[in-house]
């Protein structure tokens, strides 16, 4: 798989790494970002919405699937963390106070389609 970048219709960018994981960066009216109250998707943004998706499209690393109002200055470090599958670092960069490995086993399963916000079901996780 090649590294790819995709623009979304909602004003976001999704970067997919060779490892199959995608870093989604959102900015504008449909995202938890510093310019969420502007009608312009193309305005400057100092804080963005972040999500990480695994190769199967499941959510990874973040307590509520997305993290809002993440400092744009964290994006270079987020690129490195997602590329290296360092989920603890991703969570901390996105403002989580802690990352508990035992509560985030889905992050180790690239085939998981589960989301943290909908509740974690260990029976559906081959890595539990």
HUMO-V909342 format. One record per helix or strand of 3 or more residues. SS is the DSSP state (alpha for helix, beta for strand). FROM is the first residue (numbers start at 1). LEN is the number of residues. Records with the same first field share a line. If there is no record, write none. Layout:
SS->FROM-LEN + FROM-LEN
This chain:
beta->4-4 + 12-5 + 22-5 + 47-7 + 66-6
alpha->72-12 + 87-7 + 101-3 + 105-4 + 122-3
